[in-house]
């Protein structure tokens, strides 16, 4: 509380901290971004390192399409299977999401959403699916958006102990063992 009071740089949301509430926490962030007129919301996991100056200069600044941006490390296809194995961390029931494959979406450690997409989500949040896999849920929302979606791939290195040298990434999400 002392940090929040001194600098005003901490936002507290009402959603209970839980893996099962990731999508609800993301909706809280999106509502906050909408209420505060964000041009772009960059969602970042707490174990992910972002080259923020590079992201801002390359992706946000002087990008006329930034209000429609959906940026991140996309999986690369619309045929990623939905996990139907009960008990799995990534299980999604057919009643939660009927399709057996997800639309293409960026991996969860880091992705960005532009203002127009933020506004569309807030306007339609009551009808959007809210299962716990927040990155997949946001991808489903974007695939049903009537607002133009400007998908932009962001190079990243995720889920590995050591990044190969000589490559450039906007963010890194290492595996800790």
C-alpha positions as CSV (number, residue, x, y, z in Angstrom):
1,X,0.0,0.0,0.0
2,X,2.9,2.4,0.7
3,X,4.2,1.9,-2.8
4,X,0.8,2.5,-4.3
5,X,0.1,5.6,-2.2
6,X,3.6,7.1,-2.9
7,X,3.8,6.6,-6.6
8,X,0.3,5.8,-7.8
9,X,1.7,3.1,-10.0
10,X,-0.2,0.0,-8.7
11,X,-3.7,-0.9,-9.8
12,X,-5.7,-3.2,-7.6
13,X,-8.4,-5.3,-9.1
14,X,-11.2,-7.1,-7.3
15,X,-10.7,-10.5,-8.9
16,X,-9.3,-13.2,-6.6
17,X,-5.8,-14.3,-7.5
18,X,-6.1,-17.8,-9.0
19,X,-5.1,-19.6,-12.2
20,X,-8.8,-20.3,-12.8
21,X,-9.5,-16.6,-12.8
22,X,-6.9,-15.5,-15.5
23,X,-9.6,-14.5,-18.0
24,X,-11.5,-12.5,-15.3
25,X,-8.3,-10.8,-14.3
26,X,-7.5,-10.0,-17.9
27,X,-11.0,-8.5,-18.3
28,X,-10.4,-6.3,-15.3
29,X,-7.2,-5.1,-16.9
30,X,-9.0,-4.4,-20.2
31,X,-11.8,-2.5,-18.4
32,X,-9.1,-0.4,-16.6
33,X,-7.4,0.3,-20.0
34,X,-10.7,1.3,-21.5
35,X,-11.7,3.6,-18.5
36,X,-8.3,5.3,-18.8
37,X,-8.2,5.6,-22.6
38,X,-5.2,3.4,-23.2
39,X,-4.0,3.4,-26.9
40,X,-2.5,0.0,-26.4
41,X,-2.6,-2.5,-23.5
42,X,0.5,-4.7,-23.1
43,X,-0.4,-7.7,-21.0
44,X,2.7,-9.3,-19.4
45,X,3.1,-12.2,-17.1
46,X,5.2,-11.6,-13.9
47,X,7.8,-14.1,-15.0
48,X,8.4,-12.4,-18.4
49,X,11.1,-9.9,-19.3
50,X,10.1,-7.2,-21.9
51,X,12.3,-4.9,-23.9
52,X,9.7,-2.2,-23.4
53,X,11.6,0.6,-25.2
54,X,12.0,-1.7,-28.3
55,X,8.3,-2.6,-28.1
56,X,7.2,1.0,-27.9
57,X,9.5,2.3,-30.7
58,X,8.9,-0.6,-33.1
59,X,5.2,-1.5,-32.4
60,X,3.5,1.5,-30.9
61,X,5.1,4.8,-32.0
62,X,4.2,6.1,-35.4
63,X,2.0,3.0,-36.0
64,X,-1.3,4.3,-37.4
65,X,-2.9,0.9,-36.9
66,X,-2.0,0.6,-33.2
67,X,-5.6,1.1,-32.1
68,X,-6.5,-2.2,-34.0
69,X,-3.3,-4.0,-33.0
70,X,-3.3,-7.6,-31.7
71,X,0.4,-8.2,-31.2
72,X,2.4,-11.1,-29.8
73,X,4.0,-14.4,-30.5
74,X,1.2,-16.1,-32.5
75,X,1.1,-19.9,-32.7
76,X,1.0,-19.7,-36.5
77,X,-2.2,-21.5,-37.4
78,X,-5.9,-21.9,-36.8
79,X,-5.6,-25.7,-36.1
80,X,-4.3,-25.8,-32.6
81,X,-6.3,-28.6,-30.9
82,X,-8.4,-27.9,-27.8
83,X,-7.3,-30.1,-24.9
84,X,-10.3,-32.4,-24.1
85,X,-8.4,-34.5,-21.5
86,X,-10.3,-34.1,-18.3
87,X,-8.0,-33.3,-15.4
88,X,-5.4,-31.6,-17.7
89,X,-4.4,-28.0,-16.7
90,X,-5.5,-26.9,-20.2
91,X,-8.7,-28.9,-20.4
92,X,-11.7,-27.0,-22.0
93,X,-15.0,-28.8,-22.2
94,X,-17.1,-28.8,-25.4
95,X,-19.8,-26.8,-23.5
96,X,-17.2,-24.0,-22.8
97,X,-15.9,-24.0,-26.4
98,X,-17.5,-26.2,-29.0
99,X,-14.8,-26.2,-31.7
100,X,-12.0,-28.8,-31.5
101,X,-9.4,-26.2,-32.6
102,X,-8.6,-22.7,-31.5
103,X,-8.2,-19.7,-33.8
104,X,-4.7,-18.4,-34.1
105,X,-3.7,-16.3,-31.0
106,X,-0.6,-15.1,-29.3
107,X,1.0,-17.1,-26.5
108,X,0.0,-15.9,-23.0
109,X,3.2,-14.5,-21.4
110,X,3.0,-11.3,-23.4
111,X,0.6,-9.8,-25.9
112,X,-0.9,-6.4,-26.8
113,X,-4.4,-5.2,-27.7
114,X,-5.2,-1.8,-29.3
115,X,-7.8,0.7,-28.1
116,X,-10.5,-0.1,-30.6
117,X,-10.3,-3.8,-29.7
118,X,-10.3,-2.9,-26.0
119,X,-13.5,-1.0,-26.6
120,X,-15.1,-3.8,-28.5
121,X,-14.3,-6.3,-25.7
122,X,-15.7,-4.1,-23.0
123,X,-18.9,-3.5,-25.1
124,X,-19.4,-7.2,-25.7
125,X,-17.9,-8.7,-22.5
126,X,-21.2,-10.2,-21.3
127,X,-21.4,-12.4,-24.4
128,X,-17.8,-13.5,-24.6
129,X,-16.6,-16.9,-23.3
130,X,-14.7,-16.7,-20.1
131,X,-13.0,-20.1,-19.6
132,X,-9.7,-20.0,-17.6
133,X,-7.2,-20.1,-20.5
134,X,-7.1,-16.4,-20.9
135,X,-4.8,-16.2,-24.0
136,X,-7.0,-18.7,-25.9
137,X,-10.2,-16.9,-24.7
138,X,-8.8,-13.5,-25.9
139,X,-8.0,-15.2,-29.3
140,X,-11.6,-16.4,-29.6
141,X,-12.8,-12.9,-28.8
142,X,-10.6,-11.4,-31.5
143,X,-11.8,-14.0,-34.0
144,X,-15.4,-12.9,-33.4
145,X,-14.6,-9.2,-33.4
146,X,-16.5,-7.0,-35.9
147,X,-13.7,-4.4,-35.4
148,X,-10.8,-4.9,-37.8
149,X,-8.0,-6.9,-36.1
150,X,-4.4,-6.0,-37.1
151,X,-2.5,-9.2,-36.1
152,X,1.2,-8.5,-35.7
153,X,3.8,-11.1,-34.9
154,X,6.3,-10.3,-32.1
155,X,9.5,-12.3,-32.0
156,X,9.9,-13.9,-28.5
157,X,11.7,-16.7,-26.8
158,X,9.5,-18.7,-24.5
159,X,9.7,-21.8,-22.3
160,X,13.4,-22.5,-22.6
161,X,16.3,-22.3,-20.3
162,X,18.7,-20.4,-22.6
163,X,18.0,-18.1,-25.5
164,X,20.2,-18.7,-28.6
165,X,22.7,-15.9,-29.0
166,X,22.5,-13.5,-31.9
167,X,18.7,-13.4,-32.1
168,X,16.5,-10.5,-31.3
169,X,13.3,-10.8,-29.1
170,X,10.8,-8.4,-27.8
171,X,10.3,-10.5,-24.7
172,X,11.7,-13.6,-23.0
173,X,9.8,-16.0,-20.8
174,X,12.3,-18.5,-19.4
175,X,11.6,-21.9,-17.9
176,X,12.9,-22.1,-14.3
177,X,14.1,-25.5,-13.2
